[in-house]
Amino acid sequence: MPKKSIQIRNIFKVVAVILVILGIYTAQSAMAADDGNFTNASLQGNYAYINNNADVASLGPITFNGRGGLTVDILANLPCNTPVPNCSRSINDVPPVPNGTYSVATNGTGVATIPFSTGTVAYNFIISETEKKGRILLATKVFAVGRKGGLSGQLIAPTWSRISD
């Protein structure tokens, strides 16, 4: 009978050790899911591209696929050739770009490259607002800065606001 009692105690010890290990593993997994790291999946879905700087405005949909690819279709409103009151501004429908790329660093900064017909524009960006979608920190607002000047040489500093999946 004493042997059975020792065996039962040993089984309880083994079970207790297993439960402690599972508890530690579960806690680490939960912390890893909520560690605040960003990935390319943090940018996915449809966003509104909005830029208004130095007398030039541009807008349009920008779609991120969650894996480093993007598409964009921009409309640019350029200043008048001869600025006078009520002059006609030119509207440029920039051809859609289906093959842009982006990458997101774990801290929420990143780079997007868009090969427009007028030249490639690289943007540095930071994810400034998020929501939790499962285990993903999903960007709801992004602030970007172009590395080169826009169609009229102006600063390009758009925001990308999430509008839908």
VMD Tcl script that draws the C-alpha trace (Angstrom):
set ca {
  {0.00 0.00 0.00}
  {2.80 2.52 0.73}
  {4.12 2.00 -2.82}
  {0.76 3.02 -4.29}
  {0.70 6.16 -2.13}
  {4.21 7.13 -3.33}
  {3.20 6.51 -6.95}
  {0.10 8.71 -6.58}
  {2.20 11.51 -5.02}
  {4.69 11.23 -7.86}
  {1.86 11.42 -10.41}
  {0.52 14.54 -8.66}
  {4.01 16.10 -8.73}
  {4.37 15.37 -12.46}
  {0.89 16.81 -13.16}
  {1.71 19.90 -11.07}
  {4.97 20.47 -13.00}
  {3.13 20.06 -16.32}
  {0.46 22.58 -15.24}
  {3.13 25.08 -14.19}
  {4.91 24.68 -17.55}
  {1.62 25.07 -19.45}
  {0.80 28.16 -17.39}
  {4.14 29.77 -18.22}
  {3.80 28.88 -21.90}
  {0.23 30.26 -22.05}
  {1.30 33.51 -20.37}
  {4.23 33.92 -22.77}
  {1.97 33.24 -25.76}
  {-0.53 35.84 -24.57}
  {2.26 38.37 -24.06}
  {3.66 37.62 -27.53}
  {0.23 38.23 -29.09}
  {-0.04 41.57 -27.30}
  {3.57 42.73 -27.55}
  {2.63 45.60 -29.84}
  {4.75 44.49 -32.76}
  {3.71 45.61 -36.21}
  {4.06 43.56 -39.40}
  {3.08 43.97 -43.06}
  {-0.30 42.54 -42.01}
  {-0.82 45.75 -39.98}
  {-1.58 47.48 -43.29}
  {-4.40 45.71 -45.08}
  {-7.64 46.77 -46.68}
  {-8.80 50.03 -48.23}
  {-7.52 53.42 -47.11}
  {-8.17 57.01 -48.20}
  {-5.00 58.75 -49.48}
  {-5.26 62.47 -48.62}
  {-2.53 65.06 -49.24}
  {-2.92 68.85 -49.08}
  {0.34 70.80 -49.09}
  {1.79 73.89 -50.76}
  {-1.17 74.70 -53.01}
  {-1.48 71.13 -54.33}
  {-3.98 68.53 -53.16}
  {-4.24 64.86 -54.05}
  {-6.60 62.12 -53.03}
  {-7.67 58.62 -53.90}
  {-7.99 55.05 -52.74}
  {-4.90 53.13 -51.64}
  {-5.26 49.41 -50.95}
  {-2.77 47.30 -48.99}
  {-2.82 43.51 -49.33}
  {-1.29 42.73 -45.92}
  {1.73 41.06 -47.55}
  {3.75 44.02 -48.85}
  {1.82 44.92 -52.02}
  {-0.32 47.97 -52.67}
  {-2.42 49.60 -55.37}
  {-3.23 53.30 -55.61}
  {-5.36 55.54 -57.86}
  {-4.61 59.24 -57.26}
  {-6.33 62.41 -58.47}
  {-4.18 65.56 -58.14}
  {-5.47 69.14 -58.06}
  {-2.69 71.46 -59.27}
  {-2.38 75.25 -59.06}
  {-3.33 77.59 -61.87}
  {-0.68 78.41 -64.47}
  {-1.23 82.10 -63.72}
  {-2.58 82.42 -60.18}
  {-5.37 85.02 -60.13}
  {-8.71 84.99 -58.29}
  {-11.05 82.26 -59.61}
  {-8.50 80.82 -62.03}
  {-9.00 77.27 -63.23}
  {-6.88 74.68 -61.49}
  {-5.81 71.62 -63.40}
  {-7.02 68.19 -62.35}
  {-4.62 65.35 -63.12}
  {-5.93 61.83 -63.00}
  {-2.70 59.97 -62.27}
  {-2.83 56.52 -63.90}
  {-3.59 53.75 -61.36}
  {-0.59 51.91 -59.94}
  {-1.26 48.21 -59.29}
  {2.27 47.21 -58.27}
  {3.47 49.35 -55.38}
  {5.27 47.80 -52.44}
  {5.61 48.47 -48.73}
  {7.23 47.06 -45.63}
  {6.39 47.67 -41.99}
  {8.99 47.49 -39.20}
  {8.04 46.10 -35.78}
  {7.89 49.65 -34.35}
  {5.22 50.78 -36.86}
  {7.48 52.74 -39.20}
  {7.97 51.69 -42.77}
  {8.61 52.46 -46.41}
  {6.20 52.39 -49.35}
  {7.32 52.66 -52.97}
  {4.89 53.64 -55.71}
  {6.07 53.60 -59.34}
  {3.94 56.39 -60.89}
  {4.27 57.09 -64.62}
  {5.96 60.39 -63.70}
  {8.56 58.60 -61.56}
  {8.79 56.41 -58.51}
  {7.84 57.99 -55.20}
  {9.15 56.49 -51.97}
  {7.37 57.33 -48.75}
  {8.55 56.95 -45.18}
  {5.58 56.39 -42.90}
  {4.49 55.73 -39.34}
  {1.34 53.99 -38.20}
  {-0.24 56.53 -35.85}
  {-3.54 54.86 -34.91}
  {-4.50 51.20 -34.66}
  {-7.21 48.78 -33.67}
  {-6.82 45.17 -32.61}
  {-8.06 42.66 -35.19}
  {-7.49 39.20 -33.76}
  {-3.75 39.03 -33.10}
  {-2.95 41.86 -35.55}
  {-2.40 45.53 -34.74}
  {-4.31 46.95 -37.72}
  {-3.44 50.48 -38.86}
  {-6.42 52.82 -38.97}
  {-4.36 55.95 -39.65}
  {-0.91 56.39 -41.17}
  {1.17 59.53 -41.66}
  {3.61 59.49 -44.59}
  {6.25 61.77 -46.08}
  {7.48 61.54 -49.69}
  {11.24 61.48 -50.20}
  {10.94 63.67 -53.33}
  {8.71 66.61 -54.27}
  {5.35 66.06 -55.94}
  {4.07 67.06 -59.41}
  {4.79 70.73 -58.65}
  {7.80 70.03 -56.44}
  {5.71 70.46 -53.30}
  {6.01 68.54 -50.05}
  {4.12 65.24 -50.15}
  {2.86 64.42 -46.66}
  {-0.34 62.37 -46.96}
  {-2.40 60.61 -44.37}
  {-3.80 57.18 -45.13}
  {-7.03 56.55 -43.20}
  {-8.59 53.08 -43.17}
  {-12.08 53.05 -44.67}
  {-12.92 49.32 -45.03}
  {-11.71 45.76 -45.57}
}
mol new
graphics top color blue
foreach p $ca { graphics top sphere $p radius 0.5 }
foreach p [lrange $ca 0 end-1] q [lrange $ca 1 end] { graphics top cylinder $p $q radius 0.2 }
display resetview
